[in-house]
Amino acid sequence: MIDYSAAKFWFDATQTAFMAFVSIYVWWSNRTRATKAAIDRVDARVTTHETRILLIEQSAQHTPSHEDIGAIHNRVDQVGQGVRGLEGEMKQINHTLHLIQQHLLETGK
């Protein structure tokens, strides 16, 4: 004859073990899914930052170096000196024209 109380015990024990296994599996699966989602988000952010850094590096390649800026500064200084020279010459021309105008006004021609 079958001992129903022992069968019920083993059935309950098996069912409890199965439910524990399912619970652990669900917990592990959700943890892995959450970790994978977090890694995917971080990966997307890293990719975005890589793209931005690449654009900055490309822009930095086209900027003038310190030597280039020094050469530009020297050229600007040369142009400034040339303008000062022209300013002096213009003052002299203005003075000469003023003298010619005074002479013409005084002589009446």
Jmol script that loads the backbone (N, CA, C; Angstrom):
load data "model"
ATOM      1  N   MET A   1       0.808  -1.162   0.000  1.00  0.00           N
ATOM      2  CA  MET A   1       0.000   0.000   0.000  1.00  0.00           C
ATOM      3  C   MET A   1       0.876   1.259   0.000  1.00  0.00           C
ATOM      4  N   ILE A   2       0.357   2.335  -0.534  1.00  0.00           N
ATOM      5  CA  ILE A   2       1.117   3.578  -0.700  1.00  0.00           C
ATOM      6  C   ILE A   2       0.918   4.453   0.541  1.00  0.00           C
ATOM      7  N   ASP A   3       2.035   4.920   1.010  1.00  0.00           N
ATOM      8  CA  ASP A   3       1.990   5.837   2.159  1.00  0.00           C
ATOM      9  C   ASP A   3       1.792   7.255   1.621  1.00  0.00           C
ATOM     10  N   TYR A   4       0.549   7.725   1.709  1.00  0.00           N
ATOM     11  CA  TYR A   4       0.213   9.039   1.137  1.00  0.00           C
ATOM     12  C   TYR A   4       0.861  10.202   1.898  1.00  0.00           C
ATOM     13  N   SER A   5       1.066  10.088   3.131  1.00  0.00           N
ATOM     14  CA  SER A   5       1.695  11.175   3.879  1.00  0.00           C
ATOM     15  C   SER A   5       3.172  11.326   3.480  1.00  0.00           C
ATOM     16  N   ALA A   6       3.873  10.210   3.219  1.00  0.00           N
ATOM     17  CA  ALA A   6       5.263  10.291   2.759  1.00  0.00           C
ATOM     18  C   ALA A   6       5.316  10.835   1.334  1.00  0.00           C
ATOM     19  N   ALA A   7       4.389  10.420   0.483  1.00  0.00           N
ATOM     20  CA  ALA A   7       4.351  10.923  -0.899  1.00  0.00           C
ATOM     21  C   ALA A   7       4.067  12.417  -0.910  1.00  0.00           C
ATOM     22  N   LYS A   8       3.129  12.846  -0.047  1.00  0.00           N
ATOM     23  CA  LYS A   8       2.823  14.272   0.028  1.00  0.00           C
ATOM     24  C   LYS A   8       4.045  15.046   0.497  1.00  0.00           C
ATOM     25  N   PHE A   9       4.792  14.484   1.482  1.00  0.00           N
ATOM     26  CA  PHE A   9       6.007  15.149   1.963  1.00  0.00           C
ATOM     27  C   PHE A   9       7.020  15.327   0.830  1.00  0.00           C
ATOM     28  N   TRP A  10       7.290  14.243   0.074  1.00  0.00           N
ATOM     29  CA  TRP A  10       8.272  14.334  -1.012  1.00  0.00           C
ATOM     30  C   TRP A  10       7.782  15.247  -2.135  1.00  0.00           C
ATOM     31  N   PHE A  11       6.497  15.232  -2.402  1.00  0.00           N
ATOM     32  CA  PHE A  11       5.952  16.145  -3.405  1.00  0.00           C
ATOM     33  C   PHE A  11       6.125  17.595  -2.955  1.00  0.00           C
ATOM     34  N   ASP A  12       5.824  17.907  -1.700  1.00  0.00           N
ATOM     35  CA  ASP A  12       5.992  19.263  -1.159  1.00  0.00           C
ATOM     36  C   ASP A  12       7.466  19.662  -1.149  1.00  0.00           C
ATOM     37  N   ALA A  13       8.351  18.718  -0.794  1.00  0.00           N
ATOM     38  CA  ALA A  13       9.788  19.006  -0.772  1.00  0.00           C
ATOM     39  C   ALA A  13      10.284  19.312  -2.194  1.00  0.00           C
ATOM     40  N   THR A  14       9.857  18.509  -3.153  1.00  0.00           N
ATOM     41  CA  THR A  14      10.243  18.733  -4.546  1.00  0.00           C
ATOM     42  C   THR A  14       9.700  20.054  -5.050  1.00  0.00           C
ATOM     43  N   GLN A  15       8.463  20.342  -4.719  1.00  0.00           N
ATOM     44  CA  GLN A  15       7.850  21.604  -5.150  1.00  0.00           C
ATOM     45  C   GLN A  15       8.575  22.794  -4.512  1.00  0.00           C
ATOM     46  N   THR A  16       8.944  22.707  -3.246  1.00  0.00           N
ATOM     47  CA  THR A  16       9.679  23.786  -2.571  1.00  0.00           C
ATOM     48  C   THR A  16      11.048  23.986  -3.202  1.00  0.00           C
ATOM     49  N   ALA A  17      11.758  22.877  -3.502  1.00  0.00           N
ATOM     50  CA  ALA A  17      13.073  22.973  -4.146  1.00  0.00           C
ATOM     51  C   ALA A  17      12.945  23.596  -5.533  1.00  0.00           C
ATOM     52  N   PHE A  18      11.915  23.197  -6.270  1.00  0.00           N
ATOM     53  CA  PHE A  18      11.700  23.755  -7.611  1.00  0.00           C
ATOM     54  C   PHE A  18      11.409  25.257  -7.531  1.00  0.00           C
ATOM     55  N   MET A  19      10.557  25.659  -6.579  1.00  0.00           N
ATOM     56  CA  MET A  19      10.226  27.080  -6.431  1.00  0.00           C
ATOM     57  C   MET A  19      11.462  27.889  -6.009  1.00  0.00           C
ATOM     58  N   ALA A  20      12.304  27.295  -5.149  1.00  0.00           N
ATOM     59  CA  ALA A  20      13.543  27.975  -4.753  1.00  0.00           C
ATOM     60  C   ALA A  20      14.459  28.146  -5.973  1.00  0.00           C
ATOM     61  N   PHE A  21      14.563  27.086  -6.780  1.00  0.00           N
ATOM     62  CA  PHE A  21      15.371  27.166  -7.993  1.00  0.00           C
ATOM     63  C   PHE A  21      14.842  28.245  -8.935  1.00  0.00           C
ATOM     64  N   VAL A  22      13.521  28.291  -9.153  1.00  0.00           N
ATOM     65  CA  VAL A  22      12.913  29.292 -10.038  1.00  0.00           C
ATOM     66  C   VAL A  22      13.151  30.700  -9.485  1.00  0.00           C
ATOM     67  N   SER A  23      13.020  30.857  -8.177  1.00  0.00           N
ATOM     68  CA  SER A  23      13.248  32.168  -7.561  1.00  0.00           C
ATOM     69  C   SER A  23      14.688  32.627  -7.759  1.00  0.00           C
ATOM     70  N   ILE A  24      15.619  31.719  -7.520  1.00  0.00           N
ATOM     71  CA  ILE A  24      17.037  32.061  -7.719  1.00  0.00           C
ATOM     72  C   ILE A  24      17.312  32.369  -9.184  1.00  0.00           C
ATOM     73  N   TYR A  25      16.731  31.606 -10.087  1.00  0.00           N
ATOM     74  CA  TYR A  25      16.923  31.856 -11.524  1.00  0.00           C
ATOM     75  C   TYR A  25      16.374  33.224 -11.929  1.00  0.00           C
ATOM     76  N   VAL A  26      15.188  33.565 -11.459  1.00  0.00           N
ATOM     77  CA  VAL A  26      14.584  34.858 -11.789  1.00  0.00           C
ATOM     78  C   VAL A  26      15.436  35.991 -11.224  1.00  0.00           C
ATOM     79  N   TRP A  27      15.877  35.841  -9.965  1.00  0.00           N
ATOM     80  CA  TRP A  27      16.733  36.868  -9.359  1.00  0.00           C
ATOM     81  C   TRP A  27      18.023  37.039 -10.162  1.00  0.00           C
ATOM     82  N   TRP A  28      18.666  35.954 -10.520  1.00  0.00           N
ATOM     83  CA  TRP A  28      19.918  36.008 -11.282  1.00  0.00           C
ATOM     84  C   TRP A  28      19.686  36.605 -12.676  1.00  0.00           C
ATOM     85  N   SER A  29      18.608  36.215 -13.303  1.00  0.00           N
ATOM     86  CA  SER A  29      18.288  36.714 -14.637  1.00  0.00           C
ATOM     87  C   SER A  29      18.049  38.223 -14.603  1.00  0.00           C
ATOM     88  N   ASN A  30      17.271  38.704 -13.632  1.00  0.00           N
ATOM     89  CA  ASN A  30      17.015  40.143 -13.508  1.00  0.00           C
ATOM     90  C   ASN A  30      18.282  40.909 -13.185  1.00  0.00           C
ATOM     91  N   ARG A  31      19.121  40.329 -12.345  1.00  0.00           N
ATOM     92  CA  ARG A  31      20.389  40.986 -12.007  1.00  0.00           C
ATOM     93  C   ARG A  31      21.274  41.101 -13.238  1.00  0.00           C
ATOM     94  N   THR A  32      21.365  40.033 -14.000  1.00  0.00           N
ATOM     95  CA  THR A  32      22.166  40.043 -15.220  1.00  0.00           C
ATOM     96  C   THR A  32      21.591  41.028 -16.232  1.00  0.00           C
ATOM     97  N   ARG A  33      20.273  41.065 -16.362  1.00  0.00           N
ATOM     98  CA  ARG A  33      19.630  41.981 -17.302  1.00  0.00           C
ATOM     99  C   ARG A  33      19.894  43.430 -16.881  1.00  0.00           C
ATOM    100  N   ALA A  34      19.781  43.716 -15.573  1.00  0.00           N
ATOM    101  CA  ALA A  34      20.031  45.072 -15.084  1.00  0.00           C
ATOM    102  C   ALA A  34      21.493  45.451 -15.299  1.00  0.00           C
ATOM    103  N   THR A  35      22.398  44.514 -15.041  1.00  0.00           N
ATOM    104  CA  THR A  35      23.818  44.788 -15.249  1.00  0.00           C
ATOM    105  C   THR A  35      24.103  45.024 -16.723  1.00  0.00           C
ATOM    106  N   LYS A  36      23.515  44.217 -17.598  1.00  0.00           N
ATOM    107  CA  LYS A  36      23.724  44.385 -19.039  1.00  0.00           C
ATOM    108  C   LYS A  36      23.167  45.720 -19.505  1.00  0.00           C
ATOM    109  N   ALA A  37      22.004  46.107 -18.990  1.00  0.00           N
ATOM    110  CA  ALA A  37      21.429  47.400 -19.368  1.00  0.00           C
ATOM    111  C   ALA A  37      22.326  48.542 -18.901  1.00  0.00           C
ATOM    112  N   ALA A  38      22.871  48.426 -17.695  1.00  0.00           N
ATOM    113  CA  ALA A  38      23.770  49.463 -17.196  1.00  0.00           C
ATOM    114  C   ALA A  38      25.036  49.534 -18.042  1.00  0.00           C
ATOM    115  N   ILE A  39      25.559  48.388 -18.416  1.00  0.00           N
ATOM    116  CA  ILE A  39      26.758  48.354 -19.259  1.00  0.00           C
ATOM    117  C   ILE A  39      26.452  48.954 -20.637  1.00  0.00           C
ATOM    118  N   ASP A  40      25.290  48.659 -21.173  1.00  0.00           N
ATOM    119  CA  ASP A  40      24.904  49.228 -22.469  1.00  0.00           C
ATOM    120  C   ASP A  40      24.797  50.748 -22.390  1.00  0.00           C
ATOM    121  N   ARG A  41      24.229  51.263 -21.284  1.00  0.00           N
ATOM    122  CA  ARG A  41      24.126  52.722 -21.122  1.00  0.00           C
ATOM    123  C   ARG A  41      25.507  53.354 -21.019  1.00  0.00           C
ATOM    124  N   VAL A  42      26.385  52.729 -20.250  1.00  0.00           N
ATOM    125  CA  VAL A  42      27.755  53.247 -20.116  1.00  0.00           C
ATOM    126  C   VAL A  42      28.462  53.185 -21.459  1.00  0.00           C
ATOM    127  N   ASP A  43      28.272  52.104 -22.192  1.00  0.00           N
ATOM    128  CA  ASP A  43      28.889  51.964 -23.510  1.00  0.00           C
ATOM    129  C   ASP A  43      28.411  53.050 -24.466  1.00  0.00           C
ATOM    130  N   ALA A  44      27.122  53.366 -24.411  1.00  0.00           N
ATOM    131  CA  ALA A  44      26.586  54.429 -25.273  1.00  0.00           C
ATOM    132  C   ALA A  44      27.205  55.775 -24.893  1.00  0.00           C
ATOM    133  N   ARG A  45      27.351  56.032 -23.592  1.00  0.00           N
ATOM    134  CA  ARG A  45      27.962  57.300 -23.159  1.00  0.00           C
ATOM    135  C   ARG A  45      29.423  57.368 -23.578  1.00  0.00           C
ATOM    136  N   VAL A  46      30.146  56.254 -23.441  1.00  0.00           N
ATOM    137  CA  VAL A  46      31.554  56.222 -23.842  1.00  0.00           C
ATOM    138  C   VAL A  46      31.679  56.477 -25.340  1.00  0.00           C
ATOM    139  N   THR A  47      30.803  55.879 -26.127  1.00  0.00           N
ATOM    140  CA  THR A  47      30.823  56.095 -27.570  1.00  0.00           C
ATOM    141  C   THR A  47      30.578  57.564 -27.894  1.00  0.00           C
ATOM    142  N   THR A  48      29.629  58.183 -27.194  1.00  0.00           N
ATOM    143  CA  THR A  48      29.358  59.610 -27.397  1.00  0.00           C
ATOM    144  C   THR A  48      30.588  60.446 -27.062  1.00  0.00           C
ATOM    145  N   HIS A  49      31.224  60.130 -25.939  1.00  0.00           N
ATOM    146  CA  HIS A  49      32.421  60.879 -25.539  1.00  0.00           C
ATOM    147  C   HIS A  49      33.575  60.640 -26.502  1.00  0.00           C
ATOM    148  N   GLU A  50      33.706  59.431 -27.015  1.00  0.00           N
ATOM    149  CA  GLU A  50      34.755  59.155 -28.004  1.00  0.00           C
ATOM    150  C   GLU A  50      34.557  60.011 -29.244  1.00  0.00           C
ATOM    151  N   THR A  51      33.314  60.129 -29.686  1.00  0.00           N
ATOM    152  CA  THR A  51      33.015  60.943 -30.863  1.00  0.00           C
ATOM    153  C   THR A  51      33.350  62.405 -30.597  1.00  0.00           C
ATOM    154  N   ARG A  52      32.972  62.906 -29.426  1.00  0.00           N
ATOM    155  CA  ARG A  52      33.247  64.299 -29.093  1.00  0.00           C
ATOM    156  C   ARG A  52      34.748  64.547 -28.997  1.00  0.00           C
ATOM    157  N   ILE A  53      35.483  63.628 -28.381  1.00  0.00           N
ATOM    158  CA  ILE A  53      36.938  63.780 -28.253  1.00  0.00           C
ATOM    159  C   ILE A  53      37.588  63.743 -29.623  1.00  0.00           C
ATOM    160  N   LEU A  54      37.113  62.888 -30.504  1.00  0.00           N
ATOM    161  CA  LEU A  54      37.654  62.823 -31.860  1.00  0.00           C
ATOM    162  C   LEU A  54      37.444  64.144 -32.587  1.00  0.00           C
ATOM    163  N   LEU A  55      36.263  64.744 -32.440  1.00  0.00           N
ATOM    164  CA  LEU A  55      36.000  66.045 -33.067  1.00  0.00           C
ATOM    165  C   LEU A  55      36.908  67.124 -32.491  1.00  0.00           C
ATOM    166  N   ILE A  56      37.126  67.104 -31.184  1.00  0.00           N
ATOM    167  CA  ILE A  56      38.017  68.086 -30.561  1.00  0.00           C
ATOM    168  C   ILE A  56      39.441  67.900 -31.057  1.00  0.00           C
ATOM    169  N   GLU A  57      39.890  66.663 -31.161  1.00  0.00           N
ATOM    170  CA  GLU A  57      41.249  66.405 -31.651  1.00  0.00           C
ATOM    171  C   GLU A  57      41.407  66.867 -33.094  1.00  0.00           C
ATOM    172  N   GLN A  58      40.388  66.643 -33.917  1.00  0.00           N
ATOM    173  CA  GLN A  58      40.462  67.092 -35.308  1.00  0.00           C
ATOM    174  C   GLN A  58      40.506  68.616 -35.381  1.00  0.00           C
ATOM    175  N   SER A  59      39.742  69.282 -34.528  1.00  0.00           N
ATOM    176  CA  SER A  59      39.764  70.746 -34.506  1.00  0.00           C
ATOM    177  C   SER A  59      41.110  71.251 -34.013  1.00  0.00           C
ATOM    178  N   ALA A  60      41.682  70.563 -33.036  1.00  0.00           N
ATOM    179  CA  ALA A  60      42.970  70.990 -32.479  1.00  0.00           C
ATOM    180  C   ALA A  60      44.096  70.829 -33.488  1.00  0.00           C
ATOM    181  N   GLN A  61      43.964  69.908 -34.416  1.00  0.00           N
ATOM    182  CA  GLN A  61      45.005  69.719 -35.419  1.00  0.00           C
ATOM    183  C   GLN A  61      45.110  70.925 -36.351  1.00  0.00           C
ATOM    184  N   HIS A  62      44.004  71.641 -36.526  1.00  0.00           N
ATOM    185  CA  HIS A  62      43.996  72.758 -37.460  1.00  0.00           C
ATOM    186  C   HIS A  62      44.274  74.097 -36.798  1.00  0.00           C
ATOM    187  N   THR A  63      44.473  74.111 -35.493  1.00  0.00           N
ATOM    188  CA  THR A  63      44.774  75.367 -34.813  1.00  0.00           C
ATOM    189  C   THR A  63      46.248  75.695 -34.991  1.00  0.00           C
ATOM    190  N   PRO A  64      46.584  76.994 -35.026  1.00  0.00           N
ATOM    191  CA  PRO A  64      47.995  77.353 -35.199  1.00  0.00           C
ATOM    192  C   PRO A  64      48.812  76.999 -33.952  1.00  0.00           C
ATOM    193  N   SER A  65      50.075  76.660 -34.195  1.00  0.00           N
ATOM    194  CA  SER A  65      50.969  76.320 -33.091  1.00  0.00           C
ATOM    195  C   SER A  65      51.548  77.609 -32.499  1.00  0.00           C
ATOM    196  N   HIS A  66      52.349  77.464 -31.456  1.00  0.00           N
ATOM    197  CA  HIS A  66      52.970  78.631 -30.836  1.00  0.00           C
ATOM    198  C   HIS A  66      53.918  79.328 -31.813  1.00  0.00           C
ATOM    199  N   GLU A  67      54.598  78.537 -32.636  1.00  0.00           N
ATOM    200  CA  GLU A  67      55.499  79.127 -33.628  1.00  0.00           C
ATOM    201  C   GLU A  67      54.708  79.924 -34.669  1.00  0.00           C
ATOM    202  N   ASP A  68      53.564  79.379 -35.096  1.00  0.00           N
ATOM    203  CA  ASP A  68      52.720  80.082 -36.061  1.00  0.00           C
ATOM    204  C   ASP A  68      52.209  81.398 -35.484  1.00  0.00           C
ATOM    205  N   ILE A  69      51.779  81.365 -34.242  1.00  0.00           N
ATOM    206  CA  ILE A  69      51.284  82.586 -33.596  1.00  0.00           C
ATOM    207  C   ILE A  69      52.413  83.593 -33.444  1.00  0.00           C
ATOM    208  N   GLY A  70      53.615  83.114 -33.127  1.00  0.00           N
ATOM    209  CA  GLY A  70      54.782  84.008 -33.038  1.00  0.00           C
ATOM    210  C   GLY A  70      55.081  84.663 -34.376  1.00  0.00           C
ATOM    211  N   ALA A  71      55.006  83.880 -35.469  1.00  0.00           N
ATOM    212  CA  ALA A  71      55.246  84.439 -36.804  1.00  0.00           C
ATOM    213  C   ALA A  71      54.181  85.476 -37.152  1.00  0.00           C
ATOM    214  N   ILE A  72      52.933  85.200 -36.821  1.00  0.00           N
ATOM    215  CA  ILE A  72      51.847  86.160 -37.081  1.00  0.00           C
ATOM    216  C   ILE A  72      52.083  87.430 -36.269  1.00  0.00           C
ATOM    217  N   HIS A  73      52.502  87.277 -35.026  1.00  0.00           N
ATOM    218  CA  HIS A  73      52.772  88.440 -34.171  1.00  0.00           C
ATOM    219  C   HIS A  73      53.880  89.300 -34.772  1.00  0.00           C
ATOM    220  N   ASN A  74      54.931  88.651 -35.263  1.00  0.00           N
ATOM    221  CA  ASN A  74      56.026  89.410 -35.895  1.00  0.00           C
ATOM    222  C   ASN A  74      55.529  90.154 -37.129  1.00  0.00           C
ATOM    223  N   ARG A  75      54.702  89.532 -37.924  1.00  0.00           N
ATOM    224  CA  ARG A  75      54.173  90.195 -39.117  1.00  0.00           C
ATOM    225  C   ARG A  75      53.285  91.382 -38.750  1.00  0.00           C
ATOM    226  N   VAL A  76      52.474  91.214 -37.717  1.00  0.00           N
ATOM    227  CA  VAL A  76      51.624  92.324 -37.271  1.00  0.00           C
ATOM    228  C   VAL A  76      52.500  93.473 -36.775  1.00  0.00           C
ATOM    229  N   ASP A  77      53.575  93.159 -36.059  1.00  0.00           N
ATOM    230  CA  ASP A  77      54.501  94.209 -35.610  1.00  0.00           C
ATOM    231  C   ASP A  77      55.123  94.930 -36.796  1.00  0.00           C
ATOM    232  N   GLN A  78      55.501  94.184 -37.840  1.00  0.00           N
ATOM    233  CA  GLN A  78      56.071  94.806 -39.033  1.00  0.00           C
ATOM    234  C   GLN A  78      55.063  95.733 -39.707  1.00  0.00           C
ATOM    235  N   VAL A  79      53.821  95.294 -39.797  1.00  0.00           N
ATOM    236  CA  VAL A  79      52.774  96.140 -40.395  1.00  0.00           C
ATOM    237  C   VAL A  79      52.584  97.387 -39.547  1.00  0.00           C
ATOM    238  N   GLY A  80      52.602  97.249 -38.223  1.00  0.00           N
ATOM    239  CA  GLY A  80      52.468  98.405 -37.332  1.00  0.00           C
ATOM    240  C   GLY A  80      53.595  99.389 -37.526  1.00  0.00           C
ATOM    241  N   GLN A  81      54.818  98.894 -37.675  1.00  0.00           N
ATOM    242  CA  GLN A  81      55.951  99.786 -37.912  1.00  0.00           C
ATOM    243  C   GLN A  81      55.815 100.487 -39.259  1.00  0.00           C
ATOM    244  N   GLY A  82      55.322  99.754 -40.256  1.00  0.00           N
ATOM    245  CA  GLY A  82      55.107 100.376 -41.563  1.00  0.00           C
ATOM    246  C   GLY A  82      54.059 101.469 -41.483  1.00  0.00           C
ATOM    247  N   VAL A  83      52.994 101.241 -40.735  1.00  0.00           N
ATOM    248  CA  VAL A  83      51.944 102.247 -40.576  1.00  0.00           C
ATOM    249  C   VAL A  83      52.506 103.471 -39.857  1.00  0.00           C
ATOM    250  N   ARG A  84      53.356 103.278 -38.843  1.00  0.00           N
ATOM    251  CA  ARG A  84      53.972 104.426 -38.151  1.00  0.00           C
ATOM    252  C   ARG A  84      54.838 105.229 -39.113  1.00  0.00           C
ATOM    253  N   GLY A  85      55.571 104.535 -39.984  1.00  0.00           N
ATOM    254  CA  GLY A  85      56.387 105.233 -40.980  1.00  0.00           C
ATOM    255  C   GLY A  85      55.520 106.041 -41.931  1.00  0.00           C
ATOM    256  N   LEU A  86      54.422 105.434 -42.385  1.00  0.00           N
ATOM    257  CA  LEU A  86      53.503 106.154 -43.275  1.00  0.00           C
ATOM    258  C   LEU A  86      52.860 107.338 -42.566  1.00  0.00           C
ATOM    259  N   GLU A  87      52.597 107.202 -41.298  1.00  0.00           N
ATOM    260  CA  GLU A  87      52.012 108.299 -40.526  1.00  0.00           C
ATOM    261  C   GLU A  87      52.964 109.496 -40.504  1.00  0.00           C
ATOM    262  N   GLY A  88      54.250 109.210 -40.289  1.00  0.00           N
ATOM    263  CA  GLY A  88      55.241 110.296 -40.304  1.00  0.00           C
ATOM    264  C   GLY A  88      55.326 110.954 -41.674  1.00  0.00           C
ATOM    265  N   GLU A  89      55.321 110.141 -42.715  1.00  0.00           N
ATOM    266  CA  GLU A  89      55.381 110.701 -44.068  1.00  0.00           C
ATOM    267  C   GLU A  89      54.139 111.537 -44.371  1.00  0.00           C
ATOM    268  N   MET A  90      52.964 111.066 -43.913  1.00  0.00           N
ATOM    269  CA  MET A  90      51.731 111.823 -44.148  1.00  0.00           C
ATOM    270  C   MET A  90      51.770 113.163 -43.420  1.00  0.00           C
ATOM    271  N   LYS A  91      52.361 113.211 -42.223  1.00  0.00           N
ATOM    272  CA  LYS A  91      52.497 114.474 -41.504  1.00  0.00           C
ATOM    273  C   LYS A  91      53.391 115.435 -42.293  1.00  0.00           C
ATOM    274  N   GLN A  92      54.451 114.898 -42.857  1.00  0.00           N
ATOM    275  CA  GLN A  92      55.354 115.746 -43.641  1.00  0.00           C
ATOM    276  C   GLN A  92      54.661 116.258 -44.900  1.00  0.00           C
ATOM    277  N   ILE A  93      53.920 115.392 -45.569  1.00  0.00           N
ATOM    278  CA  ILE A  93      53.187 115.807 -46.778  1.00  0.00           C
ATOM    279  C   ILE A  93      52.150 116.865 -46.420  1.00  0.00           C
ATOM    280  N   ASN A  94      51.454 116.669 -45.317  1.00  0.00           N
ATOM    281  CA  ASN A  94      50.457 117.644 -44.864  1.00  0.00           C
ATOM    282  C   ASN A  94      51.126 118.986 -44.564  1.00  0.00           C
ATOM    283  N   HIS A  95      52.291 118.951 -43.912  1.00  0.00           N
ATOM    284  CA  HIS A  95      53.025 120.184 -43.608  1.00  0.00           C
ATOM    285  C   HIS A  95      53.456 120.887 -44.893  1.00  0.00           C
ATOM    286  N   THR A  96      53.948 120.101 -45.851  1.00  0.00           N
ATOM    287  CA  THR A  96      54.380 120.681 -47.130  1.00  0.00           C
ATOM    288  C   THR A  96      53.190 121.301 -47.862  1.00  0.00           C
ATOM    289  N   LEU A  97      52.054 120.599 -47.891  1.00  0.00           N
ATOM    290  CA  LEU A  97      50.867 121.144 -48.548  1.00  0.00           C
ATOM    291  C   LEU A  97      50.381 122.410 -47.845  1.00  0.00           C
ATOM    292  N   HIS A  98      50.489 122.436 -46.542  1.00  0.00           N
ATOM    293  CA  HIS A  98      50.110 123.627 -45.793  1.00  0.00           C
ATOM    294  C   HIS A  98      51.007 124.812 -46.168  1.00  0.00           C
ATOM    295  N   LEU A  99      52.298 124.552 -46.286  1.00  0.00           N
ATOM    296  CA  LEU A  99      53.227 125.614 -46.689  1.00  0.00           C
ATOM    297  C   LEU A  99      52.921 126.107 -48.101  1.00  0.00           C
ATOM    298  N   ILE A 100      52.613 125.185 -49.015  1.00  0.00           N
ATOM    299  CA  ILE A 100      52.287 125.578 -50.396  1.00  0.00           C
ATOM    300  C   ILE A 100      51.012 126.415 -50.400  1.00  0.00           C
ATOM    301  N   GLN A 101      50.010 126.021 -49.602  1.00  0.00           N
ATOM    302  CA  GLN A 101      48.750 126.772 -49.541  1.00  0.00           C
ATOM    303  C   GLN A 101      49.011 128.173 -48.970  1.00  0.00           C
ATOM    304  N   GLN A 102      49.815 128.261 -47.928  1.00  0.00           N
ATOM    305  CA  GLN A 102      50.134 129.574 -47.348  1.00  0.00           C
ATOM    306  C   GLN A 102      50.853 130.453 -48.375  1.00  0.00           C
ATOM    307  N   HIS A 103      51.794 129.888 -49.111  1.00  0.00           N
ATOM    308  CA  HIS A 103      52.528 130.657 -50.117  1.00  0.00           C
ATOM    309  C   HIS A 103      51.579 131.165 -51.209  1.00  0.00           C
ATOM    310  N   LEU A 104      50.657 130.275 -51.657  1.00  0.00           N
ATOM    311  CA  LEU A 104      49.711 130.684 -52.697  1.00  0.00           C
ATOM    312  C   LEU A 104      48.754 131.745 -52.195  1.00  0.00           C
ATOM    313  N   LEU A 105      48.331 131.667 -50.946  1.00  0.00           N
ATOM    314  CA  LEU A 105      47.437 132.663 -50.380  1.00  0.00           C
ATOM    315  C   LEU A 105      48.140 134.017 -50.220  1.00  0.00           C
ATOM    316  N   GLU A 106      49.419 133.973 -49.840  1.00  0.00           N
ATOM    317  CA  GLU A 106      50.156 135.222 -49.620  1.00  0.00           C
ATOM    318  C   GLU A 106      50.544 135.886 -50.925  1.00  0.00           C
ATOM    319  N   THR A 107      50.863 135.095 -51.949  1.00  0.00           N
ATOM    320  CA  THR A 107      51.264 135.687 -53.230  1.00  0.00           C
ATOM    321  C   THR A 107      50.059 136.062 -54.079  1.00  0.00           C
ATOM    322  N   GLY A 108      48.928 135.467 -53.790  1.00  0.00           N
ATOM    323  CA  GLY A 108      47.704 135.827 -54.494  1.00  0.00           C
ATOM    324  C   GLY A 108      47.589 135.206 -55.859  1.00  0.00           C
ATOM    325  N   LYS A 109      48.244 134.209 -56.151  1.00  0.00           N
ATOM    326  CA  LYS A 109      48.141 133.581 -57.467  1.00  0.00           C
ATOM    327  C   LYS A 109      47.166 132.505 -57.512  1.00  0.00           C
TER     328      LYS A 109
END
end "model"
wireframe off; spacefill off
backbone 0.3
color backbone group
